[in-house]
């Protein structure tokens, strides 16, 4: 049995595609989904969509909260202790019923829930195989490593959680991970290439059950596929934290949308899921601008985009997944070489076949 522990929408989609593929290639394969670190557990779009998914490959689905986000304060520790107790209960049910998982898959081995599951399974006598599922940018750009900060953080977590905690230098690099499932294995950072590597096929994401799941998510968010099918340019807005790292970002994207409107285009804008405001940058300046739901992952919208559409973004994973899942679409990264934060992503985007431009006039 494979236990999937996704925490992000991309993790969910990769888990769905891989579980469907496993079921199609090995009908006896069994899968279970636990959504972890969820800021919304009462009306969670992905949890509820899996529950009503008629062709779901998952025997069961559960959800764990991640409501407390800052530091390792008392609130966060209390929440995680409750999560550990819930995990223990679920693992006991597995042990009493159909046996413990032999594979545990995650989009980040830095998630404490994943490491705790691996630790407890080891204590219960199981020897689970750990899978890292491609979570995008950090698989290829790596994660900045600060020996002092990371060392202190690792020590604190070992003291708080237990000496089973590991602090990988980049996601997927811990010894809990045996295999890495990646979109572009040859381009991955060295620590991931040292694992047993498998390629994720774009065909798995075209499977009819996966497409149906994406359609369910769109329907729940009130997104009509016919409205997406007329989009000429989709503009992707990065994580709010990354916006602050790009000098003059708001002015730049506002000028971009205005330029596209002046060309008579139907423009769609997709904010990052962490953006809470409906239209934080005030881009819906015309009836021809559609603001798509921010909490619906961009990857779920990809099947509905027409072949003639182009996608414009900058830093982040969304442009990469567009290239991987819809290579027929034209993708552009608006990255100014004069901006230090943007500049570091130019080689990666170019290596992935994404056209990089320095200004909106080049689009």
PLY file of the C-alpha trace (Angstrom):
ply
format ascii 1.0
element vertex 363
property float x
property float y
property float z
element edge 362
property int vertex1
property int vertex2
end_header
0.00 0.00 0.00
1.21 3.50 -0.88
0.48 6.30 1.57
0.49 9.73 -0.11
1.12 12.80 2.08
0.55 15.87 -0.13
0.63 19.35 1.38
0.34 21.55 -1.75
-2.03 21.46 -4.74
0.81 20.31 -7.02
1.55 17.51 -4.53
-2.12 16.53 -4.76
-2.10 16.44 -8.56
1.11 14.39 -8.73
-0.28 12.00 -6.10
-3.52 11.64 -8.07
-1.75 11.01 -11.38
0.69 8.52 -9.90
-2.01 6.63 -7.96
-4.19 6.41 -11.10
-1.20 5.16 -13.10
-0.40 2.56 -10.45
-3.98 1.31 -10.45
-4.07 1.11 -14.25
-0.75 -0.73 -14.50
-1.22 -2.86 -11.36
-4.94 -3.35 -10.57
-4.06 -4.85 -7.18
-2.23 -1.64 -6.13
-3.76 0.14 -3.14
-3.37 3.80 -2.25
-4.36 6.06 0.63
-4.28 9.87 0.74
-3.60 12.01 3.80
-3.65 15.75 3.17
-1.18 17.35 5.61
-0.41 20.89 6.78
-3.78 22.21 5.60
-4.74 25.76 6.61
-8.38 24.96 5.88
-9.85 21.70 7.17
-13.56 22.54 7.35
-14.17 23.26 3.67
-11.01 22.04 2.00
-11.43 22.06 -1.79
-9.06 19.16 -2.47
-10.23 16.97 0.41
-13.89 17.38 -0.56
-13.15 16.79 -4.25
-11.37 13.50 -3.57
-14.25 12.40 -1.32
-16.81 12.81 -4.13
-14.53 11.58 -6.93
-16.28 8.52 -8.34
-13.17 7.09 -9.99
-10.81 7.78 -7.09
-7.80 5.43 -6.79
-7.65 6.03 -3.02
-9.14 3.59 -0.54
-9.52 6.40 1.97
-8.68 10.07 2.46
-7.86 11.96 5.65
-6.80 15.52 6.48
-4.45 17.02 9.06
-4.39 20.73 9.99
-1.52 23.17 9.70
-3.31 26.19 11.08
-0.44 27.60 13.17
2.26 28.81 10.78
4.80 30.88 12.72
7.85 29.44 14.49
7.87 26.59 16.99
5.65 28.24 19.58
3.32 26.54 22.02
0.39 26.69 19.62
2.28 24.97 16.83
3.74 22.34 19.18
0.30 21.58 20.59
-1.15 21.23 17.10
1.63 18.92 15.99
1.32 16.74 19.07
-2.37 16.34 18.26
-1.42 15.47 14.68
1.10 12.89 15.92
-1.62 11.30 18.07
-3.97 11.19 15.08
-1.25 9.63 12.91
-0.64 6.98 15.58
-4.35 6.17 15.60
-4.55 5.85 11.82
-1.43 3.68 11.68
-2.90 1.42 14.36
-6.03 1.04 12.24
-3.89 0.08 9.23
-2.02 -2.46 11.34
-5.26 -4.01 12.60
-6.98 -4.11 9.21
-4.99 -4.36 6.00
-1.39 -3.91 7.08
1.01 -0.99 7.23
2.06 1.05 4.18
5.18 -0.18 2.41
5.61 3.14 0.53
5.23 6.69 1.87
5.22 9.50 -0.72
5.66 13.21 -0.02
6.32 16.46 -1.84
8.67 17.56 0.95
10.70 15.48 3.36
11.04 18.66 5.42
7.44 18.18 6.53
7.41 16.93 10.10
4.31 14.78 9.46
6.18 12.77 6.82
9.23 12.25 9.01
7.05 11.25 11.96
5.18 8.67 9.84
8.50 7.18 8.68
9.81 7.14 12.25
6.70 5.44 13.67
6.55 2.86 10.87
10.16 1.97 11.62
9.28 1.58 15.30
6.40 -0.70 14.32
8.80 -2.97 12.46
7.99 -1.81 8.95
10.65 -0.81 6.44
8.80 1.67 4.23
10.27 3.06 1.03
10.25 6.86 0.97
9.26 8.60 -2.25
9.90 12.24 -3.06
7.32 13.62 -5.50
8.47 16.53 -7.62
7.30 19.78 -6.06
8.70 22.02 -8.77
11.23 24.80 -8.37
13.42 23.48 -5.56
13.90 20.14 -7.31
15.93 22.00 -9.93
17.11 25.26 -8.35
17.85 23.79 -4.94
17.16 25.41 -1.61
19.53 28.01 -0.15
21.47 26.34 2.67
22.69 28.31 5.70
24.87 26.06 7.83
24.39 28.03 11.06
20.67 28.75 10.73
19.86 25.25 9.47
22.11 23.65 12.08
20.44 25.49 14.94
17.00 24.72 13.50
17.85 21.03 13.22
19.07 20.88 16.81
15.95 22.63 18.11
13.67 20.23 16.24
15.59 17.20 17.47
15.19 18.44 21.05
11.49 19.21 20.56
10.35 16.30 18.37
13.00 13.62 18.83
16.36 12.62 17.41
14.63 10.99 14.46
14.31 14.46 12.91
16.53 15.16 9.89
17.31 18.54 8.33
17.92 17.94 4.60
19.96 20.57 2.77
17.32 20.60 0.02
13.94 18.94 -0.36
14.16 15.22 -1.08
17.74 14.88 0.19
17.13 13.23 3.58
17.87 9.56 4.21
14.13 8.99 4.64
13.87 9.30 0.82
14.86 6.33 -1.35
13.27 7.26 -4.68
12.59 10.54 -6.48
9.76 10.87 -9.01
10.61 13.86 -11.19
9.38 15.65 -14.31
12.92 16.27 -15.59
15.28 13.85 -13.80
18.44 14.89 -15.66
17.97 18.55 -14.69
17.41 17.88 -10.97
19.87 18.99 -8.31
22.62 16.50 -7.47
21.20 15.28 -4.11
18.04 14.11 -5.91
19.97 12.45 -8.72
21.75 10.36 -6.07
18.40 8.71 -5.27
16.73 6.05 -7.40
15.11 8.32 -9.97
11.90 7.81 -11.98
10.43 10.09 -14.63
6.87 11.39 -14.28
5.16 11.03 -17.64
2.94 13.83 -18.93
0.68 11.09 -20.30
-0.27 10.11 -16.74
-1.78 13.56 -16.27
-3.85 13.18 -19.45
-5.56 10.03 -18.15
-9.34 10.46 -18.13
-9.72 9.97 -14.33
-7.13 12.70 -13.70
-8.83 15.04 -16.17
-12.16 14.34 -14.48
-10.67 15.21 -11.10
-9.39 18.54 -12.46
-12.85 19.18 -13.92
-14.45 18.55 -10.53
-12.15 21.09 -8.89
-12.97 23.71 -11.53
-16.68 23.08 -11.14
-16.50 23.46 -7.36
-14.81 26.84 -7.83
-17.37 28.02 -10.36
-14.89 28.06 -13.25
-16.65 27.36 -16.55
-14.35 25.52 -18.99
-15.79 27.46 -21.94
-14.57 30.73 -20.35
-11.03 29.33 -20.07
-11.11 28.09 -23.65
-11.28 31.69 -24.97
-8.27 32.94 -22.99
-5.45 34.26 -25.18
-2.94 35.13 -22.44
-2.80 33.84 -18.88
-0.75 35.94 -16.46
0.58 34.14 -13.40
1.19 36.14 -10.20
3.84 34.69 -7.84
3.76 34.12 -4.10
3.22 37.42 -2.20
6.64 37.02 -0.57
8.32 36.75 -3.97
6.48 39.83 -5.23
8.24 41.90 -2.58
11.63 40.59 -3.76
11.10 41.89 -7.32
11.67 45.63 -7.59
8.58 47.47 -8.87
6.65 44.23 -9.43
3.14 45.69 -9.10
3.81 48.45 -11.65
5.39 45.95 -14.03
2.47 43.52 -14.08
-0.11 46.32 -14.28
1.69 47.69 -17.35
1.77 44.19 -18.83
-1.98 43.66 -18.48
-2.70 47.11 -19.93
-0.47 46.34 -22.92
-2.31 43.07 -23.55
-5.68 44.81 -23.32
-4.53 47.45 -25.79
-3.84 44.56 -28.18
-7.48 43.46 -27.79
-6.67 40.25 -25.96
-8.81 38.25 -23.53
-6.58 38.10 -20.46
-6.87 35.78 -17.47
-5.02 36.49 -14.23
-4.17 33.74 -11.75
-2.92 34.79 -8.32
-0.86 32.46 -6.13
-2.98 30.30 -3.74
-1.41 32.13 -0.76
-2.87 35.44 -1.97
-5.92 36.16 0.17
-7.29 39.25 -1.61
-9.44 38.75 -4.70
-7.45 41.14 -6.91
-4.59 42.47 -4.78
-2.82 44.21 -7.67
-6.02 45.65 -9.17
-5.52 44.00 -12.55
-9.20 43.60 -13.42
-9.20 46.99 -15.11
-11.40 45.87 -18.01
-14.21 43.42 -18.74
-11.76 41.42 -20.85
-9.71 40.55 -17.73
-10.82 37.40 -15.89
-9.51 36.89 -12.36
-9.41 33.17 -11.69
-9.89 31.76 -8.16
-6.57 32.04 -6.32
-7.09 28.91 -4.21
-7.59 26.73 -7.29
-4.16 25.46 -8.32
-3.00 26.62 -11.72
-2.15 23.04 -12.70
-5.83 22.09 -12.47
-6.71 24.72 -15.10
-4.18 23.57 -17.67
-6.38 20.96 -19.41
-8.95 23.63 -20.32
-6.55 26.13 -21.93
-6.64 26.30 -25.74
-3.56 25.34 -27.76
-3.24 28.95 -28.94
-2.94 30.39 -25.43
0.29 31.72 -24.04
1.35 31.87 -20.40
3.36 34.69 -18.88
4.91 34.37 -15.43
8.17 34.97 -13.63
9.61 33.11 -10.64
7.97 30.05 -9.15
6.83 26.58 -10.07
3.75 27.37 -12.18
5.63 28.09 -15.42
7.63 24.89 -14.99
4.54 22.74 -14.54
2.94 24.41 -17.56
5.93 23.38 -19.64
5.88 19.84 -18.26
2.14 19.18 -18.46
1.24 21.29 -21.54
4.39 21.52 -23.69
2.21 22.66 -26.60
1.56 26.01 -24.89
3.89 28.98 -25.30
5.44 29.95 -21.96
7.31 33.16 -21.18
9.19 34.17 -18.03
9.37 37.91 -17.46
12.71 38.15 -15.63
14.75 41.34 -15.43
18.50 40.64 -15.44
19.05 43.83 -13.43
17.00 42.36 -10.58
19.19 40.10 -8.42
16.32 37.88 -7.25
14.91 37.36 -10.75
18.33 36.85 -12.35
19.09 33.61 -10.51
16.11 31.87 -12.17
16.97 32.77 -15.78
19.31 29.79 -16.45
16.79 27.32 -15.02
13.89 28.66 -17.09
15.97 28.62 -20.25
17.18 25.08 -19.53
13.53 24.00 -19.26
12.71 25.47 -22.67
10.87 28.52 -21.33
11.47 31.77 -23.20
12.83 34.49 -20.91
12.24 38.17 -21.64
13.58 41.21 -19.81
10.72 43.64 -20.33
7.07 43.71 -21.33
8.03 45.32 -24.64
9.66 42.02 -25.61
6.38 40.12 -25.35
0 1
1 2
2 3
3 4
4 5
5 6
6 7
7 8
8 9
9 10
10 11
11 12
12 13
13 14
14 15
15 16
16 17
17 18
18 19
19 20
20 21
21 22
22 23
23 24
24 25
25 26
26 27
27 28
28 29
29 30
30 31
31 32
32 33
33 34
34 35
35 36
36 37
37 38
38 39
39 40
40 41
41 42
42 43
43 44
44 45
45 46
46 47
47 48
48 49
49 50
50 51
51 52
52 53
53 54
54 55
55 56
56 57
57 58
58 59
59 60
60 61
61 62
62 63
63 64
64 65
65 66
66 67
67 68
68 69
69 70
70 71
71 72
72 73
73 74
74 75
75 76
76 77
77 78
78 79
79 80
80 81
81 82
82 83
83 84
84 85
85 86
86 87
87 88
88 89
89 90
90 91
91 92
92 93
93 94
94 95
95 96
96 97
97 98
98 99
99 100
100 101
101 102
102 103
103 104
104 105
105 106
106 107
107 108
108 109
109 110
110 111
111 112
112 113
113 114
114 115
115 116
116 117
117 118
118 119
119 120
120 121
121 122
122 123
123 124
124 125
125 126
126 127
127 128
128 129
129 130
130 131
131 132
132 133
133 134
134 135
135 136
136 137
137 138
138 139
139 140
140 141
141 142
142 143
143 144
144 145
145 146
146 147
147 148
148 149
149 150
150 151
151 152
152 153
153 154
154 155
155 156
156 157
157 158
158 159
159 160
160 161
161 162
162 163
163 164
164 165
165 166
166 167
167 168
168 169
169 170
170 171
171 172
172 173
173 174
174 175
175 176
176 177
177 178
178 179
179 180
180 181
181 182
182 183
183 184
184 185
185 186
186 187
187 188
188 189
189 190
190 191
191 192
192 193
193 194
194 195
195 196
196 197
197 198
198 199
199 200
200 201
201 202
202 203
203 204
204 205
205 206
206 207
207 208
208 209
209 210
210 211
211 212
212 213
213 214
214 215
215 216
216 217
217 218
218 219
219 220
220 221
221 222
222 223
223 224
224 225
225 226
226 227
227 228
228 229
229 230
230 231
231 232
232 233
233 234
234 235
235 236
236 237
237 238
238 239
239 240
240 241
241 242
242 243
243 244
244 245
245 246
246 247
247 248
248 249
249 250
250 251
251 252
252 253
253 254
254 255
255 256
256 257
257 258
258 259
259 260
260 261
261 262
262 263
263 264
264 265
265 266
266 267
267 268
268 269
269 270
270 271
271 272
272 273
273 274
274 275
275 276
276 277
277 278
278 279
279 280
280 281
281 282
282 283
283 284
284 285
285 286
286 287
287 288
288 289
289 290
290 291
291 292
292 293
293 294
294 295
295 296
296 297
297 298
298 299
299 300
300 301
301 302
302 303
303 304
304 305
305 306
306 307
307 308
308 309
309 310
310 311
311 312
312 313
313 314
314 315
315 316
316 317
317 318
318 319
319 320
320 321
321 322
322 323
323 324
324 325
325 326
326 327
327 328
328 329
329 330
330 331
331 332
332 333
333 334
334 335
335 336
336 337
337 338
338 339
339 340
340 341
341 342
342 343
343 344
344 345
345 346
346 347
347 348
348 349
349 350
350 351
351 352
352 353
353 354
354 355
355 356
356 357
357 358
358 359
359 360
360 361
361 362
